[in-house]
């Protein structure tokens, strides 16, 4: 489909240190690791695009904390199948000790039935898991 996202690469300080976090989170959503090389990893849903890559940060700003209000990525939202799906990932995030930015709740300002959890990866990248009927 023209214009759809083919892949999304996220730059992280250490892909190998973040792999466990992403394997749990993306694994819950059905993603599997499909590749690894010197620069990091790729995850994908079986037989589908887009893939999601974790790439090693380089350059003079590699240790700078992520600021979603600076130019660049603000957050990534993944689609859930149900409210229970959102709650299920929230339970996994709690078990992992992940940083929950906003616990599962209704967000009517984003649309009727919008129910989501917002959380951060080990580098502070904001992620969202949302169900919208």
C-alpha positions, -999 to 999 in steps of 0.1 A, spaced: 0 0 0 15 33 -11 26 55 18 23 29 46 53 25 69 77 -2 58 100 -1 88 107 20 119 142 22 134 146 34 169 180 46 181 189 34 216 221 36 237 226 -1 238 203 -24 217 216 -55 235 207 -40 269 172 -30 256 166 -63 238 149 -80 268 125 -51 272 115 -50 236 113 -88 233 88 -88 262 67 -58 249 68 -66 212 66 -103 219 33 -97 237 20 -80 206 31 -109 184 64 -96 170 94 -118 168 131 -110 163 139 -115 127 175 -102 124 206 -92 143 238 -75 131 265 -52 145 241 -23 146 212 -40 165 180 -60 159 149 -61 139 115 -74 151 84 -80 129 50 -96 129 52 -129 110 47 -122 73 39 -85 78 55 -51 76 64 -28 92 94 -41 110 108 -23 141 145 -20 145 167 -11 175 198 5 163 229 15 184 233 53 190 265 68 177 281 102 176 287 129 202 251 129 215 248 92 220 245 95 258 221 124 257 187 117 274 158 114 250 136 145 249 104 139 230 97 176 228 129 183 208 129 177 171 126 140 164 104 112 176 77 121 201 62 86 206 51 54 189 16 40 194 8 3 188 -28 -9 182 -43 -33 208 -72 -57 200 -92 -49 232 -92 -31 265 -81 -64 281 -51 -65 257 -40 -30 271 -45 -43 307 -25 -74 298 5 -54 286 2 -31 316 6 -62 339 37 -73 320 52 -38 322 46 -37 360 62 -72 364 92 -60 344 95 -28 365 91 -7 334 84 30 338 47 36 334 40 71 322 2 69 324 -17 37 336 -45 23 315 -74 47 313 -100 61 289 -88 91 269 -120 105 254 -101 136 242 -84 113 216 -116 96 204 -147 76 215 -136 45 234 -99 54 233 -82 33 260 -44 32 264 -13 28 285 17 50 280 52 38 291 89 44 284 116 21 271 150 19 289 162 50 271 131 71 278 114 67 245 76 71 249 55 42 238 18 36 238 -5 6 235 -40 17 225 -74 2 219 -99 22 199 -131 5 188 
